Amino acid sequence: MIRSILAVGTAVVGALVLVTAGFGGSTAAPTTLKGTVGPGYTINLTTANGQRVKTVKAGTYRITVTDQSGQHNFMLGKSGATPQQLTQVGWKGTKTITVKLTNGTWSYFCAPHSNQMFGKFGVGGAASATAAAPTGASKGSGGGSDDDGDDDGGNDDGHDGHS
């Protein structure tokens, strides 16, 4: 009788270990994306290997932003939603946040220079949108390019931050 109880107890513990291992026993770290703003009038969002972000799968991401200019900030938002300010004007440094990217078109931009410094990317099945200033951004002359992801003309050295 005692052997039967021990056998059942051992089987239950073994089953719980298998269930725990199969359902979240280990969690993968989120994918890291790298944002940069400045110097000059440049803003970019790239993968860990330096490729410009065009589309990503929906999910949780770690975004590390390096702000190299006190005159810019780094904003991130989904089309039709209020963007999140990742860095502030007047601040320089590196900041890492974790964000859940859901299906749709997302943009990153510098709020004071949003008609020049912006980029867009698709999440899930959404294709990268055509170039246009972010929703709610001030409209004006200039413009950006989905292919450039930067200033498209406001940079002093003629280098747009891309190789």
Rosetta silent file (secondary structure, phi, psi, omega in degrees, C-alpha in Angstrom):
SEQUENCE: MIRSILAVGTAVVGALVLVTAGFGGSTAAPTTLKGTVGPGYTINLTTANGQRVKTVKAGTYRITVTDQSGQHNFMLGKSGATPQQLTQVGWKGTKTITVKLTNGTWSYFCAPHSNQMFGKFGVGGAASATAAAPTGASKGSGGGSDDDGDDDGGNDDGHDGHS
SCORE:     score description
SCORE:     0.000 S_00000001
   1 L     0.000  -46.504  179.575    0.000    0.000    0.000 S_00000001
   2 H   -64.785  -38.222  178.411    2.770    2.444    0.929 S_00000001
   3 H   -62.849  -37.556  178.814    4.655    1.501   -2.236 S_00000001
   4 H   -64.246  -43.623 -179.824    1.527    2.317   -4.289 S_00000001
   5 H   -64.675  -44.053  178.322    1.195    5.748   -2.664 S_00000001
   6 H   -62.939  -40.062  179.722    4.904    6.493   -3.231 S_00000001
   7 H   -63.980  -43.741  178.689    4.651    5.357   -6.849 S_00000001
   8 H   -65.360  -44.075  179.251    1.628    7.618   -7.475 S_00000001
   9 H   -60.438  -43.365  178.583    3.325   10.537   -5.687 S_00000001
  10 H   -64.258  -40.805  178.966    6.480   10.119   -7.754 S_00000001
  11 H   -63.691  -41.671  179.924    4.431    9.959  -10.961 S_00000001
  12 H   -64.840  -46.554  178.958    2.558   13.174  -10.050 S_00000001
  13 H   -61.389  -42.774  178.223    5.778   15.052   -9.240 S_00000001
  14 H   -61.080  -42.113  178.898    7.333   13.819  -12.498 S_00000001
  15 H   -64.485  -40.735  178.675    4.302   14.976  -14.478 S_00000001
  16 H   -63.849  -39.040  177.609    4.430   18.420  -12.846 S_00000001
  17 H   -63.026  -43.435  178.710    8.105   18.778  -13.749 S_00000001
  18 H   -64.194  -42.501  179.433    7.345   17.919  -17.383 S_00000001
  19 H   -63.464  -44.666  179.456    4.419   20.362  -17.518 S_00000001
  20 H   -61.931  -42.466  179.937    6.533   23.149  -16.011 S_00000001
  21 H   -66.229  -35.597 -177.792    9.357   22.514  -18.480 S_00000001
  22 H   -80.662  -21.475 -176.186    6.953   22.484  -21.427 S_00000001
  23 L  -123.378   63.909  171.966    5.015   25.601  -20.450 S_00000001
  24 L    99.837   18.526  176.373    7.433   28.327  -19.596 S_00000001
  25 L   -62.254  -28.272  174.355   10.191   26.608  -17.720 S_00000001
  26 L  -136.831  142.145 -178.921   12.534   28.892  -19.666 S_00000001
  27 L  -119.891  127.462  178.499   11.776   32.254  -21.236 S_00000001
  28 L   -73.195  144.556  176.981   13.763   33.648  -24.147 S_00000001
  29 L   -69.828  147.855  178.376   14.984   37.220  -23.802 S_00000001
  30 L   -62.314  152.698  174.910   13.256   39.765  -26.045 S_00000001
  31 E   -66.875  140.065  179.713   14.904   40.673  -29.351 S_00000001
  32 E   -98.836  132.751  171.696   16.949   43.875  -29.116 S_00000001
  33 E  -114.635  152.045 -177.606   16.528   46.745  -31.574 S_00000001
  34 E  -117.820  122.849  175.273   18.834   49.773  -31.600 S_00000001
  35 E  -106.219  142.296  173.975   17.611   53.332  -31.969 S_00000001
  36 E  -135.701  143.881  174.541   19.887   56.310  -32.539 S_00000001
  37 E  -136.839  130.858 -174.618   19.137   59.996  -32.770 S_00000001
  38 L    76.399  175.828   -5.597   21.805   62.539  -33.694 S_00000001
  39 L   -69.544  164.929 -175.534   24.374   63.729  -34.107 S_00000001
  40 L    69.701 -154.515 -176.539   22.989   66.168  -36.598 S_00000001
  41 L  -102.899   63.414  178.742   19.545   65.516  -38.023 S_00000001
  42 L  -126.116  146.289  174.123   19.562   61.714  -38.157 S_00000001
  43 E  -147.423  135.936 -176.264   17.308   59.112  -36.584 S_00000001
  44 E  -145.158  155.165  170.693   17.465   55.360  -37.132 S_00000001
  45 E  -135.198  119.594 -174.996   16.075   52.078  -35.850 S_00000001
  46 E  -129.892  165.155  173.450   18.149   48.999  -36.648 S_00000001
  47 E   -78.795  173.980  179.774   18.460   45.346  -35.768 S_00000001
  48 L   -59.533  -27.600 -179.932   21.333   44.100  -33.617 S_00000001
  49 L   -93.908   11.394  173.509   23.358   43.458  -36.807 S_00000001
  50 L    90.879    2.516  179.071   22.866   47.013  -38.103 S_00000001
  51 L   -81.151  136.009  178.016   20.103   46.441  -40.681 S_00000001
  52 E   -61.032  136.182  179.603   17.396   49.119  -40.841 S_00000001
  53 L   -73.957  122.123  175.814   14.128   47.827  -39.405 S_00000001
  54 L  -112.018  -47.382  175.587   11.529   47.439  -42.174 S_00000001
  55 E  -145.121  147.528  175.505    9.260   44.732  -40.731 S_00000001
  56 E  -139.669  162.743  174.441    9.292   42.663  -37.539 S_00000001
  57 L   -77.011  151.091  174.709    7.086   40.012  -36.004 S_00000001
  58 L   -63.571  144.524  178.722    4.619   41.092  -33.336 S_00000001
  59 E   154.788 -169.949 -178.365    5.982   40.539  -29.854 S_00000001
  60 E   -93.071  131.281 -178.428    8.056   41.942  -27.031 S_00000001
  61 E  -129.073  149.342  170.962   11.219   43.834  -27.935 S_00000001
  62 E  -102.084  124.637  179.450   13.992   45.533  -26.010 S_00000001
  63 E  -115.177  121.263  176.727   14.856   48.866  -27.618 S_00000001
  64 E  -105.060  116.920 -178.474   18.130   50.557  -26.712 S_00000001
  65 E  -106.560  128.228  173.059   18.165   54.206  -27.790 S_00000001
  66 E  -107.188  112.044 -179.499   21.377   56.207  -27.966 S_00000001
  67 E   -99.332  113.008 -174.531   20.537   59.925  -28.002 S_00000001
  68 L  -105.140   13.196 -177.926   23.574   61.851  -29.209 S_00000001
  69 L  -148.059  129.336  178.161   22.042   65.326  -29.376 S_00000001
  70 L   -71.275   -9.643 -178.851   20.395   67.531  -26.780 S_00000001
  71 L   -94.685    0.295 -177.936   18.209   69.129  -29.456 S_00000001
  72 L  -124.798  167.094  169.429   16.360   65.930  -30.384 S_00000001
  73 L  -135.930  175.357  179.089   14.250   63.220  -28.774 S_00000001
  74 E  -125.650  114.551  179.328   13.219   59.702  -29.803 S_00000001
  75 E  -109.784  148.331  178.512    9.502   58.981  -30.059 S_00000001
  76 E  -139.666  132.052  179.140    7.932   55.603  -30.914 S_00000001
  77 E  -162.992  157.239  175.711    4.304   54.900  -31.684 S_00000001
  78 E   -87.466  142.671  178.954    1.784   52.860  -33.588 S_00000001
  79 L   -53.287  131.466  178.818   -0.233   54.667  -36.265 S_00000001
  80 L    86.844   -3.108  179.963   -3.382   56.110  -34.740 S_00000001
  81 L  -118.850  160.921  177.033   -2.095   55.881  -31.150 S_00000001
  82 L   -70.282  126.206 -178.833   -0.303   58.345  -28.901 S_00000001
  83 L   -72.049  156.756  178.084    3.461   57.862  -29.303 S_00000001
  84 E   -99.733  132.288  177.702    5.741   57.091  -26.369 S_00000001
  85 E   -86.010  114.783 -179.011    8.663   59.433  -25.690 S_00000001
  86 E   -88.457  -35.253  172.863   11.762   57.292  -25.167 S_00000001
  87 E  -133.808  160.403 -175.659   14.233   60.186  -24.758 S_00000001
  88 L  -111.098  152.902  172.063   13.717   63.881  -24.074 S_00000001
  89 L   -61.370  138.615 -179.886   14.983   67.063  -25.700 S_00000001
  90 L    92.507   -6.961 -178.685   17.904   68.366  -23.674 S_00000001
  91 L  -113.927  141.143  173.831   19.031   64.884  -22.629 S_00000001
  92 L  -129.602  141.457  178.630   21.878   62.845  -24.099 S_00000001
  93 E   152.913 -163.534 -179.673   22.717   59.262  -23.235 S_00000001
  94 E  -122.681  136.071 -178.536   21.552   55.675  -23.640 S_00000001
  95 E  -137.882  139.846  177.504   18.243   54.278  -22.442 S_00000001
  96 E  -120.155  131.846  175.679   16.747   50.790  -22.772 S_00000001
  97 E  -129.141  161.214  172.867   13.032   50.026  -22.624 S_00000001
  98 E  -112.388  130.831 -175.982   10.934   46.930  -23.234 S_00000001
  99 E  -137.177  146.096  175.969    7.929   47.416  -25.485 S_00000001
 100 E   -97.113  115.878  178.188    5.245   45.171  -26.943 S_00000001
 101 E   -94.514  121.479 -179.461    4.929   45.763  -30.686 S_00000001
 102 L  -104.442  162.769 -177.632    1.503   44.806  -32.017 S_00000001
 103 L   -52.946  137.319  178.074    0.408   44.313  -35.634 S_00000001
 104 E   139.777 -169.155  178.141    0.250   47.484  -37.681 S_00000001
 105 E  -101.239  130.445 -178.844    2.423   50.339  -38.885 S_00000001
 106 E  -117.476  153.849  176.363    4.758   51.944  -36.358 S_00000001
 107 E  -133.524  155.642  171.993    6.848   55.097  -36.586 S_00000001
 108 E  -130.353  143.498 -174.770    9.832   56.570  -34.788 S_00000001
 109 E  -165.962  166.799  171.631   10.666   60.252  -34.976 S_00000001
 110 L   -98.745  119.838 -175.041   12.055   63.356  -33.304 S_00000001
 111 H   -59.143  -46.709 -179.658    9.056   65.442  -32.190 S_00000001
 112 H   -66.459  -20.755 -177.037   10.609   68.903  -32.760 S_00000001
 113 H  -127.793   37.417 -172.134   11.796   67.851  -36.233 S_00000001
 114 L   -66.109  -19.591  177.571    9.151   65.274  -37.154 S_00000001
 115 L   -81.567   -8.094  178.715    8.759   66.538  -40.709 S_00000001
 116 L  -119.191  -36.592 -171.384   12.446   65.712  -41.347 S_00000001
 117 L  -111.841   92.175  179.147   13.494   63.046  -38.848 S_00000001
 118 E  -159.259  162.036  173.935   11.288   59.975  -39.005 S_00000001
 119 E  -152.874  160.287 -179.951   11.014   56.399  -40.135 S_00000001
 120 E  -132.526  155.386  175.998    8.313   53.744  -40.311 S_00000001
 121 E  -151.579  156.159  179.537    8.183   49.969  -40.083 S_00000001
 122 E   -98.093  146.643  175.699    5.564   47.246  -40.227 S_00000001
 123 E  -120.533  133.886 -177.815    4.751   44.792  -37.450 S_00000001
 124 L    74.752 -131.050 -179.226    3.184   41.425  -38.211 S_00000001
 125 L   -82.934   -4.684 -177.116    1.636   41.343  -41.664 S_00000001
 126 L   -73.368  129.178  175.911    1.781   45.121  -42.076 S_00000001
 127 L   -78.229  154.688  176.343    4.128   46.259  -44.800 S_00000001
 128 L   -59.566  129.046 -174.140    6.359   49.224  -44.130 S_00000001
 129 L   -71.377  160.506  175.197    4.257   52.270  -44.935 S_00000001
 130 L   -69.375  158.393 -174.844    5.020   54.794  -47.638 S_00000001
 131 L   -63.960  128.205  173.634    6.938   57.849  -46.530 S_00000001
 132 L  -166.938  150.551  178.036    4.884   60.411  -44.657 S_00000001
 133 L   -61.393  150.105 -178.366    5.363   62.355  -41.470 S_00000001
 134 L   -58.667  152.355  177.117    4.065   60.500  -38.390 S_00000001
 135 L   -56.139  129.863  178.960    0.411   60.874  -37.400 S_00000001
 136 L    85.293   -3.859  179.680    0.009   64.021  -35.364 S_00000001
 137 L   -78.701  153.263  178.636    3.388   65.372  -36.464 S_00000001
 138 L   -65.243  140.436  179.276    3.671   68.937  -37.629 S_00000001
 139 L   -95.225  143.943  179.652    3.312   69.295  -41.372 S_00000001
 140 L  -177.633 -171.690  179.065    5.763   71.415  -43.261 S_00000001
 141 L   -71.540  168.610 -177.346    8.390   71.465  -45.933 S_00000001
 142 L    98.709 -139.539 -179.928   11.013   68.784  -46.026 S_00000001
 143 L   133.738  168.100 -179.698    9.971   65.212  -45.529 S_00000001
 144 L  -123.760 -172.435  179.238   11.505   61.917  -44.849 S_00000001
 145 L  -142.502  133.983  177.210   11.856   58.696  -46.626 S_00000001
 146 L   -60.390  -31.455  179.841   10.919   55.216  -45.587 S_00000001
 147 L   -75.745  -32.601 -178.676   14.121   54.090  -47.270 S_00000001
 148 L   -84.771  -46.160 -176.894   16.305   56.638  -45.483 S_00000001
 149 L    68.372   27.199 -176.423   14.729   56.677  -42.020 S_00000001
 150 L  -144.683 -142.242 -171.842   16.402   60.003  -41.397 S_00000001
 151 L   -84.368  -24.508 -178.156   16.434   63.658  -42.262 S_00000001
 152 L    51.432   41.957  172.179   16.368   63.527  -46.073 S_00000001
 153 L   137.492  -16.297 -175.760   18.240   66.761  -46.363 S_00000001
 154 L   -92.762    6.413 -174.362   18.844   68.528  -43.063 S_00000001
 155 L   -90.707  128.779 -176.617   22.175   66.929  -42.255 S_00000001
 156 L   -62.297  -38.123 -173.082   25.246   69.173  -42.452 S_00000001
 157 L   -91.171    1.756  178.194   27.734   66.518  -43.532 S_00000001
 158 L    75.589   -0.158  179.196   25.602   64.967  -46.272 S_00000001
 159 L   -99.435  125.942 -175.057   25.761   61.573  -44.567 S_00000001
 160 L   -90.152    7.346  178.779   22.367   60.169  -43.673 S_00000001
 161 L    89.201   -0.992  179.783   23.637   57.690  -41.099 S_00000001
 162 L  -114.451  147.713  178.546   23.327   54.694  -43.432 S_00000001
 163 L   -77.645    0.000    0.000   26.115   52.860  -45.201 S_00000001
